Amino acid sequence: MKNRLIIPGLAAAVSLMAAPAYAVDAETAYILNSFSFLVNGALVMFMAAGFAMLESGLVRSKNTATICLKNITLYAIAGIMFYAVGYNLMYMDVTGYIGSFMPWAADDAAAMAETGANFEAGYSASSDWFFQMVFVATAASIVSGTVAERIKLWPFLIFTVVLTAIIYPIQGSWTWGGGWLTEMGFADFAGSSIVHSVGGWAALTGAIILGARKGKYGTDGSVHPIPGANLPLATVGTFILWLGWFGFNGGSVLALGSAGDAIAMSNVFANTNMAAAGGVVAAVILTQLVYKKVDLSMALNGAIGGLVSITAGPDTPTLGSAILIGAVGGAIVVFAVPLLDKLKIDDVVGAIPAHLMCGIWGTMAVPLTNGDASFVTQLIGVVGIGAFVIVTSTIVWLALKFTIGIRADEEAEVMGLDKVELGLEAYPEFGRGAHSI
């Protein structure tokens, strides 16, 4: 069977040697780059469904419809605010610290010219805007899961407006907008810090100011686990996030107009996949060793922790290194969840360990495989972004708390936010039994 391939293989090799080197023209590269932004952006958009399913599965059934509403609404808000102010605030940075408070508008005039069309921009303006916009919603989704089951709907949505319009774009301009962190050499390929730790810091400040769910912690310091209502749904959500992450990291190559770009994107896809695998296996093994039983929710967050960990630098590791980076992320999740409980910080879905702590780890791990990165510069980026988000999000949370209030009342928490705030239930056929605390 193998011998039958020798002659055709030799012929193909000779023809390739004789053929001139193929170079993609500027218009073709423009089309391929735009296509990459659109398809990878669509994958990232699908992560919104993943977050909705993961969070819906990890809350109690009496709060499921509220979680679904929050996730679809925050995605819509993120898009509108990134158009109205966020994009130019992030990418029109001329000071090194902040961009322009102006609505975004596409400018494809050069590529659309009837004569003398110019494709030096490299991609269509709207494809770039769309790809950048879907990242914003991810940061807001992280907050949603942490503060679930006891926050009122409208204060959360108002916080989302500020996060997506102001907080996220300003700190993003420091790196992706060519600001001061870029000038220092800070490296965050697809957003371990810029996206995930930002959502994590905002979630952490919100959880502290909001307080824990009723019945989560006893006066004697005991922790009372509150199981989620639908672990199969949470598992499906995790798989959707894993799939969407290929667009998240792969699209951040920002080009698909050459063979080199295709190779780079392929390597990023492979490393992203294996980091998630490392996170799952580490979480499964550690929960067996520590708790004597494997914990499914830990395994799910182990996958996410591995994905977040590789996001800062998925372009430089080997597959083996990617597995180890992801495995450390999985371990962080296993040990950070009980640490938060000791501190009485109630994180419903485990987003703070998976996104904040693993985001910090992933950012600091970049120099391990990227010789151009510096541990000192990476630390400055982590601290700078963290300090900014802590201060700004705390101001917003406290302003909301002392004006319209952020905490649902005790009756709403007991009965469920679905019935009290929305007037409906996600699973009405389950009856009153779904309303137990």
Sine and cosine of phi, psi and omega as CSV:
sin_phi,cos_phi,sin_psi,cos_psi,sin_omega,cos_omega
0.00,0.00,-0.68,0.74,-0.02,-1.00
-0.91,0.41,-0.58,0.82,-0.04,-1.00
-0.89,0.45,-0.46,0.89,-0.03,-1.00
-0.92,0.39,-0.27,0.96,-0.05,-1.00
-1.00,-0.10,-0.12,0.99,-0.12,-0.99
-0.93,0.37,-0.79,0.61,-0.07,-1.00
-0.91,0.41,-0.76,0.65,0.08,-1.00
-0.85,0.52,-0.59,0.81,0.00,-1.00
-0.91,0.41,-0.66,0.75,0.04,-1.00
-0.90,0.43,-0.65,0.76,0.00,-1.00
-0.89,0.46,-0.67,0.74,0.01,-1.00
-0.90,0.43,-0.65,0.76,0.00,-1.00
-0.90,0.45,-0.69,0.72,0.00,-1.00
-0.89,0.46,-0.67,0.75,-0.03,-1.00
-0.91,0.41,-0.61,0.79,0.02,-1.00
-0.93,0.38,-0.59,0.81,0.01,-1.00
-0.93,0.38,-0.57,0.82,-0.05,-1.00
-0.98,0.18,-0.41,0.91,-0.07,-1.00
-0.97,0.23,0.55,-0.84,0.06,-1.00
-0.92,0.38,0.45,-0.89,0.03,-1.00
-0.87,0.49,0.69,-0.72,-0.05,-1.00
-1.00,-0.06,0.78,-0.62,0.05,-1.00
-0.85,-0.53,0.72,-0.69,0.02,-1.00
-0.97,0.25,0.76,-0.65,0.02,-1.00
-0.96,0.27,0.22,-0.98,-0.13,-0.99
-0.88,0.47,-0.62,0.78,-0.02,-1.00
-0.93,0.36,-0.65,0.76,0.03,-1.00
-0.90,0.43,-0.68,0.74,0.04,-1.00
-0.88,0.47,-0.64,0.77,0.04,-1.00
-0.86,0.51,-0.71,0.71,0.00,-1.00
-0.91,0.42,-0.72,0.69,-0.03,-1.00
-0.91,0.41,-0.64,0.77,0.02,-1.00
-0.91,0.42,-0.69,0.73,0.03,-1.00
-0.89,0.45,-0.67,0.74,0.03,-1.00
-0.87,0.50,-0.66,0.75,0.01,-1.00
-0.89,0.46,-0.71,0.71,0.03,-1.00
-0.86,0.50,-0.68,0.73,-0.07,-1.00
-0.93,0.36,-0.73,0.69,-0.04,-1.00
-0.94,0.33,-0.72,0.69,0.02,-1.00
-0.92,0.40,-0.57,0.82,0.08,-1.00
-0.90,0.44,-0.62,0.79,0.05,-1.00
-0.90,0.44,-0.60,0.80,0.07,-1.00
-0.90,0.44,-0.67,0.74,0.02,-1.00
-0.91,0.41,-0.63,0.78,0.05,-1.00
-0.86,0.51,-0.61,0.79,0.00,-1.00
-0.90,0.43,-0.35,0.94,0.08,-1.00
-0.89,0.46,-0.44,0.90,0.06,-1.00
-0.86,0.51,-0.63,0.78,0.08,-1.00
-0.92,0.40,-0.61,0.79,0.03,-1.00
-0.88,0.47,-0.72,0.69,0.05,-1.00
-0.88,0.48,-0.67,0.74,0.00,-1.00
-0.87,0.49,-0.68,0.73,-0.02,-1.00
-0.95,0.32,-0.67,0.74,0.02,-1.00
-0.87,0.49,-0.75,0.66,-0.02,-1.00
-0.92,0.39,-0.64,0.77,0.02,-1.00
-0.88,0.47,-0.58,0.82,0.00,-1.00
-0.97,0.24,-0.41,0.91,-0.08,-1.00
-0.99,-0.15,-0.07,1.00,0.12,-0.99
-0.98,-0.18,0.16,-0.99,0.06,-1.00
-0.97,0.22,0.43,-0.90,-0.14,-0.99
-0.86,0.51,-0.47,0.88,-0.05,-1.00
-0.95,0.31,-0.13,0.99,0.01,-1.00
-0.87,-0.49,0.15,0.99,-0.13,-0.99
-0.92,0.39,-0.71,0.70,-0.03,-1.00
-0.89,0.45,-0.59,0.80,0.04,-1.00
-0.89,0.46,-0.68,0.73,0.04,-1.00
-0.87,0.49,-0.70,0.71,0.00,-1.00
-0.88,0.47,-0.69,0.72,0.01,-1.00
-0.89,0.45,-0.70,0.72,0.00,-1.00
-0.86,0.50,-0.67,0.74,-0.08,-1.00
-0.94,0.34,-0.65,0.76,0.01,-1.00
-0.96,0.28,-0.55,0.83,-0.01,-1.00
-0.95,0.30,-0.65,0.76,0.00,-1.00
-0.91,0.42,-0.55,0.84,0.06,-1.00
-0.91,0.42,-0.68,0.74,0.02,-1.00
-0.90,0.43,-0.69,0.72,0.03,-1.00
-0.88,0.48,-0.69,0.72,-0.01,-1.00
-0.84,0.54,-0.68,0.73,0.00,-1.00
-0.90,0.43,-0.73,0.69,-0.04,-1.00
-0.90,0.43,-0.71,0.71,-0.04,-1.00
-0.95,0.32,-0.54,0.84,0.03,-1.00
-0.94,0.35,-0.51,0.86,0.11,-0.99
-0.95,0.31,-0.73,0.68,-0.14,-0.99
-0.92,0.40,-0.60,0.80,-0.07,-1.00
-0.49,-0.87,-0.54,0.84,-0.21,-0.98
-0.87,0.49,-0.72,0.70,-0.10,-1.00
-0.89,0.46,-0.77,0.64,-0.03,-1.00
-0.94,0.34,-0.48,0.88,0.09,-1.00
-0.91,0.41,-0.49,0.87,-0.05,-1.00
-1.00,-0.03,-0.60,0.80,-0.16,-0.99
-0.90,-0.43,0.05,1.00,0.11,-0.99
-0.95,-0.32,0.60,0.80,-0.09,-1.00
-0.98,0.21,0.93,-0.38,0.03,-1.00
-0.92,-0.38,-0.16,0.99,-0.03,-1.00
-0.99,-0.14,-0.30,0.95,-0.10,-0.99
1.00,-0.10,-0.18,0.98,-0.08,-1.00
-0.78,-0.63,-0.45,0.89,-0.07,-1.00
-0.38,-0.92,0.53,-0.85,-0.02,-1.00
-0.99,-0.10,-0.57,-0.82,-0.11,-0.99
-0.95,-0.32,0.67,-0.74,0.04,-1.00
-1.00,0.06,0.95,0.32,-0.04,-1.00
-0.67,-0.74,0.52,-0.85,0.09,-1.00
-0.90,0.43,0.46,-0.89,0.03,-1.00
-0.99,0.12,0.55,-0.83,0.09,-1.00
-0.60,-0.80,0.69,-0.73,-0.02,-1.00
-0.95,0.31,0.59,-0.81,0.08,-1.00
-0.69,-0.72,1.00,-0.07,0.02,-1.00
-0.91,-0.42,0.42,0.91,-0.11,-0.99
-0.86,0.50,-0.64,0.76,-0.05,-1.00
-0.89,0.46,-0.67,0.74,-0.03,-1.00
-0.97,0.24,-0.38,0.93,-0.05,-1.00
-1.00,-0.04,-0.06,1.00,-0.05,-1.00
-0.87,0.49,0.68,-0.73,-0.02,-1.00
-0.92,0.38,-0.58,0.81,0.07,-1.00
-0.81,-0.59,0.63,-0.78,0.02,-1.00
0.92,0.38,0.59,0.81,0.02,-1.00
-0.84,0.55,0.66,-0.75,-0.05,-1.00
-0.87,-0.49,0.81,-0.58,-0.06,-1.00
-0.93,-0.37,0.38,0.92,-0.05,-1.00
-0.91,0.42,-0.36,0.93,0.05,-1.00
-0.87,0.49,-0.49,0.87,0.09,-1.00
1.00,-0.04,-0.35,0.94,-0.03,-1.00
-0.22,-0.98,0.31,-0.95,0.02,-1.00
-0.96,0.29,0.55,-0.84,-0.06,-1.00
-0.88,0.48,-0.67,0.74,-0.05,-1.00
-0.93,0.37,-0.51,0.86,0.04,-1.00
-0.91,0.41,-0.64,0.77,0.04,-1.00
-0.92,0.40,-0.72,0.69,0.00,-1.00
-0.85,0.52,-0.70,0.71,-0.02,-1.00
-0.88,0.47,-0.70,0.71,-0.02,-1.00
-0.90,0.44,-0.64,0.77,0.01,-1.00
-0.95,0.32,-0.55,0.83,-0.05,-1.00
-0.91,0.42,-0.66,0.75,-0.08,-1.00
-0.92,0.40,-0.36,0.93,0.06,-1.00
-0.94,0.35,-0.55,0.83,-0.06,-1.00
-0.88,0.47,-0.68,0.73,-0.04,-1.00
-0.89,0.46,-0.51,0.86,0.01,-1.00
-0.87,0.49,-0.70,0.72,0.00,-1.00
-0.87,0.49,-0.65,0.76,-0.01,-1.00
-0.94,0.35,-0.56,0.83,0.02,-1.00
-0.89,0.46,-0.56,0.83,0.01,-1.00
-0.88,0.48,-0.67,0.74,-0.01,-1.00
-0.91,0.42,-0.66,0.75,-0.06,-1.00
-0.80,0.59,-0.73,0.69,-0.06,-1.00
-0.93,0.36,-0.61,0.80,-0.04,-1.00
-0.91,0.42,-0.69,0.72,-0.11,-0.99
-1.00,-0.09,0.25,0.97,-0.06,-1.00
-0.89,0.46,0.37,-0.93,0.17,-0.99
0.97,0.23,-0.09,1.00,0.05,-1.00
-0.56,-0.83,0.05,1.00,0.05,-1.00
-0.98,-0.17,0.60,-0.80,0.05,-1.00
-0.96,0.29,0.48,-0.88,-0.11,-0.99
-0.89,0.45,-0.81,0.58,-0.15,-0.99
-0.92,0.39,-0.65,0.76,0.10,-0.99
-0.86,0.51,-0.62,0.78,0.04,-1.00
-0.89,0.46,-0.67,0.74,-0.02,-1.00
-0.92,0.38,-0.59,0.81,0.07,-1.00
-0.90,0.43,-0.66,0.75,0.07,-1.00
-0.87,0.49,-0.64,0.77,0.02,-1.00
-0.87,0.50,-0.63,0.77,0.05,-1.00
-0.85,0.53,-0.75,0.66,-0.04,-1.00
-0.93,0.38,-0.66,0.75,-0.02,-1.00
-0.88,0.47,-0.73,0.69,-0.09,-1.00
-0.99,0.16,-0.45,0.89,-0.03,-1.00
-1.00,0.01,-0.54,0.84,-0.16,-0.99
-0.85,-0.53,-0.86,0.51,-0.17,-0.99
-0.90,0.43,-0.81,0.58,-0.02,-1.00
-0.88,0.48,-0.76,0.65,-0.05,-1.00
-0.89,0.45,-0.61,0.79,-0.04,-1.00
-0.90,0.44,-0.78,0.63,-0.01,-1.00
-0.93,0.36,-0.50,0.87,0.05,-1.00
-0.91,0.42,-0.52,0.85,0.00,-1.00
-0.92,0.39,-0.39,0.92,-0.02,-1.00
-0.92,0.40,-0.43,0.90,-0.01,-1.00
-0.89,-0.46,-0.91,0.40,-0.08,-1.00
-0.95,0.30,-0.32,0.95,0.07,-1.00
-1.00,-0.05,0.12,0.99,0.03,-1.00
0.99,0.16,0.42,0.91,-0.06,-1.00
-0.99,0.12,-0.39,-0.92,-0.19,-0.98
-0.91,0.42,-0.53,0.85,0.02,-1.00
-0.95,0.33,-0.58,0.81,0.08,-1.00
-0.88,0.47,-0.68,0.73,0.00,-1.00
-0.89,0.46,-0.48,0.88,0.04,-1.00
-0.98,0.18,-0.30,0.95,-0.02,-1.00
0.99,-0.16,0.29,0.96,0.04,-1.00
-0.90,0.44,0.71,-0.70,-0.07,-1.00
-0.88,-0.47,0.86,-0.51,0.10,-1.00
-0.54,-0.84,1.00,0.05,-0.20,-0.98
-0.80,0.59,-0.78,0.62,-0.08,-1.00
-0.77,-0.64,0.06,1.00,0.19,-0.98
0.92,-0.40,0.58,0.82,0.11,-0.99
-0.84,0.54,-0.66,0.75,0.06,-1.00
-1.00,-0.08,-0.74,0.67,-0.14,-0.99
-0.89,0.46,-0.55,0.83,0.00,-1.00
-0.96,-0.29,-0.85,0.53,-0.20,-0.98
-0.97,0.24,-0.71,0.71,0.02,-1.00
-0.94,0.34,-0.49,0.87,0.07,-1.00
-0.88,0.48,-0.75,0.66,0.08,-1.00
-0.88,0.48,-0.61,0.79,0.00,-1.00
-0.92,0.38,-0.68,0.74,0.03,-1.00
-0.90,0.43,-0.69,0.73,0.03,-1.00
-0.89,0.46,-0.61,0.79,0.03,-1.00
-0.92,0.38,-0.67,0.74,-0.01,-1.00
-0.89,0.46,-0.74,0.67,0.01,-1.00
-0.90,0.44,-0.63,0.78,0.04,-1.00
-0.90,0.44,-0.67,0.74,-0.01,-1.00
-0.90,0.43,-0.64,0.77,0.00,-1.00
-0.92,0.38,-0.72,0.69,-0.03,-1.00
-0.94,0.34,-0.58,0.81,-0.04,-1.00
-0.96,0.28,-0.62,0.79,-0.07,-1.00
1.00,-0.03,0.17,-0.98,-0.07,-1.00
-0.99,0.14,0.31,-0.95,0.09,-1.00
-0.91,0.41,0.47,-0.88,0.03,-1.00
-0.86,0.50,0.79,-0.61,0.04,-1.00
1.00,0.07,-0.01,1.00,-0.03,-1.00
-0.95,0.31,-0.67,0.74,-0.05,-1.00
-0.83,-0.56,0.70,-0.72,0.04,-1.00
-1.00,0.10,0.32,-0.95,0.01,-1.00
-0.91,0.41,-0.35,0.94,0.02,-1.00
-1.00,0.03,0.12,0.99,-0.01,-1.00
1.00,-0.01,-0.01,1.00,-0.01,-1.00
-0.95,0.32,0.44,-0.90,0.01,-1.00
-0.93,-0.36,0.79,-0.61,0.01,-1.00
-0.94,-0.34,0.97,-0.23,-0.02,-1.00
-0.85,0.53,0.63,-0.78,0.05,-1.00
-0.87,-0.50,0.99,-0.11,-0.12,-0.99
-0.91,0.41,0.50,-0.87,0.11,-0.99
-0.96,0.27,0.32,-0.95,-0.13,-0.99
-1.00,0.06,-0.35,0.94,-0.16,-0.99
-0.50,-0.87,1.00,0.10,-0.02,-1.00
-0.93,0.37,-0.55,0.83,0.12,-0.99
-0.86,0.51,-0.63,0.77,0.03,-1.00
-0.91,0.42,-0.65,0.76,0.05,-1.00
-0.89,0.46,-0.60,0.80,0.02,-1.00
-0.92,0.40,-0.69,0.73,0.06,-1.00
-0.88,0.48,-0.67,0.75,0.04,-1.00
-0.86,0.51,-0.64,0.77,0.02,-1.00
-0.91,0.41,-0.68,0.74,0.05,-1.00
-0.88,0.48,-0.63,0.78,0.03,-1.00
-0.90,0.44,-0.67,0.74,0.05,-1.00
-0.89,0.46,-0.68,0.74,0.03,-1.00
-0.85,0.52,-0.71,0.70,0.04,-1.00
-0.90,0.44,-0.74,0.68,-0.03,-1.00
-0.89,0.46,-0.46,0.89,-0.03,-1.00
-0.91,0.42,-0.41,0.91,0.08,-1.00
-0.89,0.46,-0.63,0.78,0.09,-1.00
-0.95,0.32,-0.62,0.79,-0.02,-1.00
-0.85,0.52,-0.80,0.60,-0.03,-1.00
-1.00,0.08,-0.69,0.72,-0.05,-1.00
-0.90,0.44,-0.69,0.72,0.01,-1.00
-0.91,0.42,-0.37,0.93,-0.01,-1.00
-0.96,0.28,-0.06,1.00,0.22,-0.97
-0.89,0.46,-0.48,0.88,0.10,-1.00
0.94,0.34,0.26,0.96,0.03,-1.00
-0.30,-0.95,0.49,-0.87,0.12,-0.99
-0.54,-0.84,0.52,0.85,-0.10,-0.99
-1.00,-0.10,0.09,1.00,0.00,-1.00
-0.50,-0.87,0.22,-0.98,0.05,-1.00
-0.89,0.46,-0.60,0.80,0.04,-1.00
-0.88,0.48,-0.65,0.76,0.05,-1.00
-0.90,0.43,-0.67,0.74,0.00,-1.00
-0.89,0.45,-0.64,0.77,0.03,-1.00
-0.91,0.40,-0.70,0.71,0.00,-1.00
-0.87,0.49,-0.69,0.72,-0.01,-1.00
-0.92,0.40,-0.62,0.78,0.03,-1.00
-0.89,0.46,-0.68,0.74,0.02,-1.00
-0.89,0.45,-0.64,0.77,0.01,-1.00
-0.91,0.42,-0.68,0.73,0.06,-1.00
-0.84,0.55,-0.75,0.66,-0.06,-1.00
-0.89,0.45,-0.70,0.71,0.00,-1.00
-0.91,0.41,-0.62,0.79,0.04,-1.00
-0.88,0.48,-0.71,0.70,0.00,-1.00
-0.88,0.48,-0.71,0.71,-0.10,-1.00
-0.97,0.25,-0.46,0.89,0.09,-1.00
-0.91,0.41,-0.65,0.76,0.06,-1.00
-0.89,0.46,-0.67,0.74,0.03,-1.00
-0.87,0.49,-0.69,0.72,0.04,-1.00
-0.88,0.48,-0.63,0.78,0.02,-1.00
-0.90,0.43,-0.66,0.75,0.01,-1.00
-0.90,0.43,-0.77,0.63,-0.07,-1.00
-0.89,0.46,-0.66,0.75,0.03,-1.00
-0.88,0.47,-0.69,0.73,-0.01,-1.00
-0.91,0.41,-0.65,0.76,0.00,-1.00
-0.90,0.44,-0.74,0.68,-0.03,-1.00
-0.91,0.42,-0.71,0.70,-0.07,-1.00
-0.93,0.38,-0.63,0.78,0.03,-1.00
-0.92,0.40,-0.55,0.83,0.07,-1.00
-0.91,0.42,-0.68,0.73,-0.04,-1.00
-0.95,0.31,-0.65,0.76,-0.10,-0.99
-0.99,0.13,-0.70,0.72,-0.11,-0.99
-0.96,-0.29,-0.06,1.00,-0.01,-1.00
0.93,0.37,0.08,1.00,0.09,-1.00
-0.57,-0.82,0.59,-0.81,0.04,-1.00
-0.98,0.21,0.72,-0.70,-0.04,-1.00
-0.96,-0.27,0.89,-0.47,-0.03,-1.00
-0.89,0.46,-0.71,0.71,-0.03,-1.00
-0.88,0.47,-0.56,0.83,0.08,-1.00
-0.92,0.40,-0.64,0.77,0.03,-1.00
-0.89,0.46,-0.65,0.76,0.02,-1.00
-0.90,0.44,-0.73,0.68,0.03,-1.00
-0.94,0.33,-0.40,0.92,0.11,-0.99
-0.89,0.45,-0.65,0.76,0.07,-1.00
-0.88,0.47,-0.72,0.69,-0.02,-1.00
-0.92,0.39,-0.64,0.77,0.05,-1.00
-0.87,0.49,-0.64,0.76,0.06,-1.00
-0.90,0.43,-0.65,0.76,0.01,-1.00
-0.91,0.41,-0.70,0.71,0.04,-1.00
-0.89,0.47,-0.65,0.76,-0.06,-1.00
-0.89,0.47,-0.59,0.80,-0.06,-1.00
-1.00,0.08,-0.22,0.98,-0.15,-0.99
-0.91,0.41,-0.50,0.87,0.00,-1.00
-0.94,0.33,-0.44,0.90,-0.05,-1.00
-0.47,-0.88,0.88,0.47,-0.02,-1.00
-0.99,0.14,-0.03,1.00,-0.11,-0.99
-1.00,-0.05,-0.31,0.95,-0.12,-0.99
-0.94,-0.34,-0.41,0.91,-0.05,-1.00
-0.95,0.33,0.35,-0.94,0.27,-0.96
-0.98,0.20,0.18,-0.98,0.04,-1.00
-0.87,0.49,-0.65,0.76,0.02,-1.00
-0.89,0.46,-0.69,0.73,0.04,-1.00
-0.90,0.44,-0.63,0.77,0.02,-1.00
-0.88,0.47,-0.65,0.76,0.04,-1.00
-0.88,0.48,-0.69,0.72,-0.01,-1.00
-0.92,0.39,-0.65,0.76,0.04,-1.00
-0.88,0.48,-0.70,0.71,0.04,-1.00
-0.91,0.41,-0.60,0.80,0.00,-1.00
-0.90,0.44,-0.63,0.77,0.07,-1.00
-0.89,0.46,-0.63,0.78,0.07,-1.00
-0.87,0.50,-0.69,0.72,0.05,-1.00
-0.88,0.48,-0.63,0.78,0.03,-1.00
-0.92,0.39,-0.63,0.78,0.04,-1.00
-0.85,0.53,-0.70,0.71,0.01,-1.00
-0.86,0.52,-0.72,0.69,-0.07,-1.00
-0.88,0.48,-0.65,0.76,-0.08,-1.00
-1.00,0.00,-0.37,0.93,-0.04,-1.00
-0.99,0.15,-0.52,0.85,-0.02,-1.00
-0.86,0.51,-0.78,0.63,0.05,-1.00
-0.92,0.39,-0.45,0.89,0.05,-1.00
-0.90,0.43,-0.69,0.73,0.04,-1.00
-0.88,0.47,-0.63,0.78,0.03,-1.00
-0.90,0.44,-0.61,0.79,0.05,-1.00
-0.89,0.45,-0.53,0.85,0.01,-1.00
-1.00,0.06,0.01,1.00,-0.02,-1.00
0.86,0.52,0.61,0.79,0.12,-0.99
-0.98,-0.20,0.93,-0.37,-0.12,-0.99
-1.00,0.02,0.96,-0.28,0.02,-1.00
-0.92,-0.39,0.98,-0.20,-0.18,-0.98
-0.84,0.54,-0.69,0.72,-0.12,-0.99
-0.95,-0.30,0.03,1.00,-0.01,-1.00
0.97,0.23,0.48,0.88,-0.06,-1.00
-0.96,0.28,-0.51,0.86,-0.03,-1.00
-0.91,0.42,-0.75,0.66,0.09,-1.00
-0.88,0.47,-0.72,0.70,-0.12,-0.99
-0.95,0.32,-0.61,0.79,-0.09,-1.00
-0.98,-0.20,-0.69,0.73,-0.02,-1.00
-0.98,0.21,-0.85,0.52,-0.09,-1.00
-0.92,0.38,-0.67,0.74,0.04,-1.00
-0.95,0.31,-0.47,0.88,0.09,-1.00
-0.90,0.43,-0.66,0.75,0.06,-1.00
-0.90,0.43,-0.73,0.69,0.02,-1.00
-0.86,0.52,-0.74,0.68,-0.03,-1.00
-0.88,0.48,-0.63,0.78,0.02,-1.00
-0.91,0.41,-0.68,0.73,-0.01,-1.00
-0.96,0.30,-0.34,0.94,-0.03,-1.00
-0.99,0.13,-0.21,0.98,-0.07,-1.00
-0.81,0.58,-0.72,0.70,-0.02,-1.00
-0.90,0.44,-0.26,0.97,0.02,-1.00
-0.91,0.42,-0.47,0.88,-0.01,-1.00
-0.83,-0.55,-0.10,0.99,-0.03,-1.00
-0.85,-0.52,0.96,-0.27,-0.06,-1.00
-0.92,0.39,-0.27,0.96,0.01,-1.00
-0.99,0.11,-0.18,0.98,-0.04,-1.00
-0.99,-0.11,0.45,-0.90,-0.03,-1.00
-0.85,-0.52,0.68,-0.73,0.03,-1.00
-0.88,0.47,-0.62,0.79,-0.02,-1.00
-0.91,0.42,-0.72,0.69,0.01,-1.00
-0.90,0.44,-0.65,0.76,0.03,-1.00
-0.88,0.48,-0.65,0.76,0.02,-1.00
-0.91,0.42,-0.64,0.76,0.04,-1.00
-0.87,0.49,-0.66,0.75,0.04,-1.00
-0.90,0.44,-0.71,0.70,0.01,-1.00
-0.87,0.49,-0.73,0.69,-0.04,-1.00
-0.94,0.35,-0.68,0.73,-0.01,-1.00
-0.89,0.46,-0.75,0.67,0.03,-1.00
-0.90,0.43,-0.69,0.72,-0.02,-1.00
-0.88,0.47,-0.72,0.70,-0.02,-1.00
-0.88,0.47,-0.68,0.73,-0.01,-1.00
-0.89,0.46,-0.72,0.70,-0.06,-1.00
-0.95,0.32,-0.62,0.78,0.05,-1.00
-0.86,0.51,-0.75,0.66,-0.05,-1.00
-0.91,0.41,-0.77,0.64,-0.07,-1.00
-0.92,0.39,-0.69,0.73,-0.02,-1.00
-0.94,0.35,-0.57,0.82,0.07,-1.00
-0.88,0.47,-0.68,0.73,0.04,-1.00
-0.86,0.52,-0.70,0.71,-0.04,-1.00
-0.93,0.38,-0.72,0.69,0.00,-1.00
-0.86,0.50,-0.71,0.70,-0.03,-1.00
-0.93,0.37,-0.61,0.79,0.05,-1.00
-0.88,0.48,-0.66,0.75,0.04,-1.00
-0.93,0.37,-0.65,0.76,-0.03,-1.00
-0.88,0.48,-0.67,0.74,-0.10,-0.99
-1.00,-0.04,0.08,1.00,0.09,-1.00
-0.92,-0.40,-0.97,0.22,-0.04,-1.00
-1.00,-0.09,-0.18,0.98,-0.01,-1.00
0.99,0.11,0.56,-0.83,0.00,-1.00
-0.88,-0.47,-0.32,0.95,-0.11,-0.99
-1.00,-0.08,0.78,-0.63,0.11,-0.99
-0.90,0.43,0.54,-0.84,0.00,-1.00
-0.95,0.30,0.19,-0.98,-0.11,-0.99
-0.88,0.48,-0.61,0.79,0.00,-1.00
-0.90,0.44,-0.69,0.73,0.00,-1.00
-0.90,0.43,-0.62,0.78,-0.01,-1.00
-0.93,0.37,-0.62,0.79,0.00,-1.00
-0.95,0.32,-0.73,0.68,-0.03,-1.00
-0.96,0.27,-0.46,0.89,-0.05,-1.00
0.95,-0.32,0.67,-0.75,-0.03,-1.00
-0.92,0.39,-0.46,0.89,0.01,-1.00
-0.84,0.54,-0.78,0.62,-0.08,-1.00
-0.95,0.30,-0.65,0.76,-0.10,-1.00
-0.97,0.23,-0.72,0.69,-0.08,-1.00
-1.00,-0.01,-0.54,0.84,-0.07,-1.00
-0.96,-0.27,-0.37,0.93,-0.03,-1.00
0.96,0.29,0.42,0.91,0.04,-1.00
-0.49,-0.87,0.17,-0.99,0.01,-1.00
-0.77,-0.64,0.60,-0.80,0.00,-1.00
-0.93,0.36,-0.55,0.83,-0.04,-1.00
-0.77,-0.63,0.93,0.36,-0.10,-0.99
-0.89,0.46,-0.43,0.90,-0.04,-1.00
-0.96,0.30,-0.18,0.98,-0.01,-1.00
-0.97,0.23,-0.32,0.95,0.06,-1.00
0.98,0.19,-0.20,-0.98,-0.11,-0.99
-0.92,0.39,-0.32,0.95,-0.03,-1.00
-0.87,0.49,-0.33,0.94,0.00,-1.00
-0.97,0.26,-0.16,0.99,-0.13,-0.99
-0.99,-0.13,0.14,0.99,0.04,-1.00
-0.94,0.34,0.48,-0.88,-0.07,-1.00
-0.95,0.30,0.00,0.00,0.00,0.00
